[in-house]
Amino acid sequence: MLRNPGIFKGIFTTKEFKYDRRSKAHTDFSTAEFAYAHTVTDFLQGFVKKKYTSSPMGDGIIGLIPSVNSDKSTISRILIDLNQKVLTRFGEKALKDLND
């Protein structure tokens, strides 16, 4: 997997989560809010066609939190491109297709 440098798209940080015309700082999240927000916006949004958002997630790009979150004011996520191909024993496949 690491032989394809195109998989890693960079680091993305935010200080707040915007929803329903409101925003809330990540540092004010409960554990449930934190898990839900990052599962939906950073991971699941990567599988949706990107249309009307400025988020870096979408069109096969997901965000993962690569470390433990503590009392930081910003949350860093590593961006991964699931459309990139990796070499498997069956030939090249996109990361998003590895379970096929």
N, C-alpha and C positions, 0 to 999 in steps of 0.2 A: 504494500500500500504506500509506503513512503517513497517508492521509486517514481511516483507521479507528483511532482511539486505543485501541479495545478489544483490538487485537492484542497489545499489550504489557501483560503481567500483573505485571511487577515484576522484582525482583532476588532471587535465592536464593543463599545461601552455605552451605557445609558445611566442616567441618574433617576429617571422616573418612568412610570408606566402610564400611558394615556389611554383612556377608555371613556366612552359615553360622554364626550365633551368635558371630562374631568381628568385630572392627573394626580398621581400619588407617588411619593418618593419611595424608592426601593427599600430604603432604611426603615420605612414605616410599615412594611408588609408583615403580615402574620406568616407563619410557615405554610399554611394552606394557600394563601394568596401568592406567595413566592413560587411554590411548586406549580400552581395552575398557570400563572402568567408566563413562566418560562417554558412550560411544556407546550402551551398553545402558541405563543408568539415566536419562540425561538426554534422549536422543533417542528411542530405540525404545520406552521405557516410555510415552511420550506417546501412542502409538497403541493402548495397552492400556486396557481398561476398569478404572477405579480402584475397588478394593474394600477391601482390607485394608492400606492403607498411609497413612502420614502425609506421604508425599512430595508436593510440589506438582505433580509430573509425572504425567500420565495423563489420560484422557478428552480427548485432543486438545491438551493443553498440554505443550510440549517445553521443554527448557533448552538454551541454546547458550552457549558460552564466548565472549564478545565481544572478548577481548583475548588477548595472549600470556601464558601462565602462566610465572611465574618462581618464586622461592623464597618464595612467600607461604604463610602458614599457613592461609588460607582461599581457596577457589576460588569466584569469583562467576560466576553464570550468569544470563542474561537469559531470562525466561519468555515464551514466545510461544504464543498461543492459535490453533491451526490451524483451529478451528471458526469463527473470525470471517470474515465475508464481505468481499471486496475487489471493486472494480469492474474488470472486464476488458472487452475489446472485444466479448465475447459476453454481457455482462451481469454480474450479481453471482454470485460463486462463493466457496465456503469455501476458505481457503488450502490445506487438505489435498486439495482436488479440482482444483487448478490443472493437474495433468498429465493430466486426462481430456479 
